[in-house]
Each structure stands twice: as structure tokens, then as C-alpha cells.
Amino acid sequence: MARPKRGDYENYLNINICLTPKEHDAIVAKMPPGTPKSTFAREVVFKALGIDSKAINQPSQAA
């Protein structure tokens, strides 16, 4: 998907997730080699929250 243009964020939801250092270290310890840390942590946290990470970056469809 193409990156949205400046000011074209009305269809996006920003989610900020804060982890304790212990939680972060536990997540990173399970990370497969070569996987970007931020991507892996995001997937783990979204899965724990029951969020479909594949749907997060998709624009909402107008009815």
C-alpha cells in the first residue's frame, strides 16, 4: 500500500503501546533472527490484544 500523502490521515487510527523493560525484553527474546525488532514487537502485542495487524494499515472503505 502506498504511503498516505501529508494531511491524508483521516482514515487512520494511531495506536501507541507502552511496554515495561521486562515485557520488551521478553518479547525480543522470542524474536527470530533477521526480523526487525519493531515489526516483531508490534505483531506480538497486536496478537495479544486480539488485533488483526494486517488490517491496521489498510484505509477504511467508504460505504
KOLTOR-914868 format. One record per atom (N, C-alpha, C): residue number from 1; atom name; x, y, z. Coordinates in nm, 4 decimals, padded with zeros to 6 digits. Layout:
N
num:atome:c1:c2:c3
NUM:CA:X:Y:Z;
...
This chain:
63
num:atome:c1:c2:c3
1:N:00.0836:-00.1174:00.0000;
1:CA:00.0000:00.0000:00.0000;
1:C:00.0881:00.1237:00.0000;
2:N:00.0521:00.2211:-00.0765;
2:CA:00.1292:00.3451:-00.0840;
2:C:00.1138:00.4241:00.0452;
3:N:00.2176:00.4931:00.0793;
3:CA:00.2149:00.5783:00.1988;
3:C:00.1186:00.6942:00.1744;
4:N:00.0354:00.7285:00.2744;
4:CA:-00.0601:00.8385:00.2547;
4:C:00.0099:00.9727:00.2387;
5:N:-00.0538:01.0611:00.1639;
5:CA:00.0005:01.1957:00.1456;
5:C:-00.0156:01.2748:00.2749;
6:N:00.0630:01.3782:00.2900;
6:CA:00.0546:01.4642:00.4080;
6:C:-00.0888:01.5157:00.4234;
7:N:-00.1432:01.5061:00.5436;
7:CA:-00.2783:01.5529:00.5698;
7:C:-00.3865:01.4534:00.5312;
8:N:-00.3476:01.3351:00.4829;
8:CA:-00.4444:01.2352:00.4372;
8:C:-00.4548:01.1214:00.5391;
9:N:-00.4757:01.1566:00.6651;
9:CA:-00.4759:01.0569:00.7705;
9:C:-00.6119:01.0386:00.8366;
10:N:-00.7183:01.0930:00.7808;
10:CA:-00.8475:01.0845:00.8473;
10:C:-00.8990:00.9418:00.8596;
11:N:-00.8502:00.8502:00.7765;
11:CA:-00.8960:00.7120:00.7814;
11:C:-00.8052:00.6225:00.8654;
12:N:-00.7102:00.6824:00.9361;
12:CA:-00.6141:00.6040:01.0116;
12:C:-00.6327:00.6240:01.1612;
13:N:-00.6052:00.5198:01.2371;
13:CA:-00.6113:00.5235:01.3820;
13:C:-00.4693:00.5045:01.4340;
14:N:-00.4233:00.5953:01.5170;
14:CA:-00.2904:00.5821:01.5764;
14:C:-00.3015:00.5044:01.7062;
15:N:-00.2149:00.4059:01.7211;
15:CA:-00.2123:00.3254:01.8423;
15:C:-00.0720:00.3338:01.9005;
16:N:-00.0622:00.3771:02.0249;
16:CA:00.0652:00.3800:02.0958;
16:C:00.0625:00.2720:02.2024;
17:N:00.1677:00.1920:02.2056;
17:CA:00.1763:00.0827:02.3012;
17:C:00.3017:00.1028:02.3849;
18:N:00.2855:00.1022:02.5152;
18:CA:00.3985:00.1184:02.6067;
18:C:00.4246:-00.0141:02.6771;
19:N:00.5500:-00.0546:02.6792;
19:CA:00.5900:-00.1780:02.7458;
19:C:00.6903:-00.1458:02.8556;
20:N:00.6894:-00.2266:02.9597;
20:CA:00.7939:-00.2146:03.0607;
20:C:00.9205:-00.2757:03.0004;
21:N:01.0373:-00.2420:03.0543;
21:CA:01.1599:-00.3040:03.0030;
21:C:01.1552:-00.4571:03.0106;
22:N:01.0941:-00.5104:03.1151;
22:CA:01.0847:-00.6560:03.1298;
22:C:00.9973:-00.7164:03.0196;
23:N:00.8842:-00.6525:02.9900;
23:CA:00.7959:-00.7002:02.8830;
23:C:00.8669:-00.6922:02.7480;
24:N:00.9358:-00.5823:02.7249;
24:CA:01.0090:-00.5633:02.5997;
24:C:01.1147:-00.6717:02.5824;
25:N:01.1933:-00.6966:02.6876;
25:CA:01.2987:-00.7974:02.6797;
25:C:01.2416:-00.9368:02.6553;
26:N:01.1262:-00.9671:02.7156;
26:CA:01.0629:-01.0976:02.6953;
26:C:01.0182:-01.1144:02.5506;
27:N:00.9679:-01.0086:02.4913;
27:CA:00.9251:-01.0136:02.3513;
27:C:01.0455:-01.0293:02.2592;
28:N:01.1488:-00.9501:02.2818;
28:CA:01.2675:-00.9526:02.1959;
28:C:01.3399:-01.0867:02.2067;
29:N:01.3341:-01.1513:02.3230;
29:CA:01.4000:-01.2808:02.3411;
29:C:01.3410:-01.3876:02.2488;
30:N:01.2156:-01.3720:02.2073;
30:CA:01.1483:-01.4689:02.1201;
30:C:01.1625:-01.4348:01.9717;
31:N:01.2305:-01.3260:01.9419;
31:CA:01.2375:-01.2753:01.8052;
31:C:01.3259:-01.3640:01.7162;
32:N:01.2751:-01.4052:01.6002;
32:CA:01.3573:-01.4820:01.5062;
32:C:01.4721:-01.3959:01.4519;
33:N:01.5862:-01.4565:01.4208;
33:CA:01.6993:-01.3804:01.3667;
33:C:01.6612:-01.3100:01.2364;
34:N:01.7081:-01.1880:01.2209;
34:CA:01.6847:-01.1123:01.0983;
34:C:01.5534:-01.0370:01.0943;
35:N:01.4699:-01.0529:01.1958;
35:CA:01.3420:-00.9821:01.1997;
35:C:01.3621:-00.8453:01.2635;
36:N:01.3102:-00.7386:01.2029;
36:CA:01.3209:-00.6071:01.2664;
36:C:01.2501:-00.6079:01.4023;
37:N:01.3171:-00.5537:01.5036;
37:CA:01.2640:-00.5555:01.6398;
37:C:01.1267:-00.4893:01.6492;
38:N:01.1111:-00.3751:01.5859;
38:CA:00.9838:-00.3031:01.5968;
38:C:00.8697:-00.3813:01.5316;
39:N:00.8969:-00.4441:01.4186;
39:CA:00.7944:-00.5224:01.3494;
39:C:00.7516:-00.6419:01.4336;
40:N:00.8483:-00.7123:01.4895;
40:CA:00.8167:-00.8302:01.5694;
40:C:00.7394:-00.7925:01.6954;
41:N:00.7834:-00.6887:01.7649;
41:CA:00.7156:-00.6448:01.8874;
41:C:00.5721:-00.6034:01.8566;
42:N:00.5534:-00.5338:01.7471;
42:CA:00.4192:-00.4896:01.7058;
42:C:00.3275:-00.6094:01.6831;
43:N:00.3771:-00.7098:01.6113;
43:CA:00.2972:-00.8293:01.5832;
43:C:00.2588:-00.9019:01.7120;
44:N:00.3541:-00.9156:01.8044;
44:CA:00.3280:-00.9862:01.9301;
44:C:00.2236:-00.9126:02.0128;
45:N:00.2389:-00.7817:02.0245;
45:CA:00.1452:-00.7029:02.1054;
45:C:00.0062:-00.7029:02.0425;
46:N:-00.0020:-00.6840:01.9118;
46:CA:-00.1325:-00.6852:01.8457;
46:C:-00.2009:-00.8203:01.8629;
47:N:-00.1242:-00.9281:01.8503;
47:CA:-00.1820:-01.0617:01.8681;
47:C:-00.2368:-01.0767:02.0103;
48:N:-00.1620:-01.0286:02.1096;
48:CA:-00.2067:-01.0365:02.2491;
48:C:-00.3340:-00.9555:02.2722;
49:N:-00.3493:-00.8462:02.1982;
49:CA:-00.4675:-00.7609:02.2117;
49:C:-00.5839:-00.8065:02.1235;
50:N:-00.5593:-00.9074:02.0397;
50:CA:-00.6645:-00.9567:01.9512;
50:C:-00.6885:-00.8667:01.8311;
51:N:-00.5852:-00.7920:01.7903;
51:CA:-00.5967:-00.7003:01.6771;
51:C:-00.5358:-00.7664:01.5539;
52:N:-00.6054:-00.7607:01.4415;
52:CA:-00.5527:-00.8125:01.3156;
52:C:-00.4548:-00.7101:01.2597;
53:N:-00.3258:-00.7371:01.2735;
53:CA:-00.2246:-00.6402:01.2313;
53:C:-00.2264:-00.6156:01.0808;
54:N:-00.2753:-00.7110:01.0044;
54:CA:-00.2817:-00.6924:00.8590;
54:C:-00.3862:-00.5877:00.8219;
55:N:-00.4875:-00.5698:00.9057;
55:CA:-00.5942:-00.4738:00.8780;
55:C:-00.5621:-00.3344:00.9302;
56:N:-00.4629:-00.3224:01.0160;
56:CA:-00.4329:-00.1936:01.0793;
56:C:-00.3942:-00.0872:00.9777;
57:N:-00.3103:-00.1196:00.8822;
57:CA:-00.2607:-00.0188:00.7885;
57:C:-00.3448:-00.0054:00.6624;
58:N:-00.4610:-00.0661:00.6617;
58:CA:-00.5485:-00.0552:00.5455;
58:C:-00.6447:00.0611:00.5648;
59:N:-00.6641:00.1436:00.4646;
59:CA:-00.7606:00.2535:00.4786;
59:C:-00.9021:00.1983:00.4899;
60:N:-00.9854:00.2671:00.5632;
60:CA:-01.1242:00.2225:00.5744;
60:C:-01.1936:00.2415:00.4401;
61:N:-01.2847:00.1526:00.4100;
61:CA:-01.3544:00.1581:00.2819;
61:C:-01.4829:00.2393:00.2974;
62:N:-01.5030:00.3331:00.2091;
62:CA:-01.6258:00.4133:00.2119;
62:C:-01.7431:00.3254:00.1706;
63:N:-01.8555:00.3419:00.2355;
63:CA:-01.9731:00.2593:00.2045;
63:C:-02.0377:00.3026:00.0752;
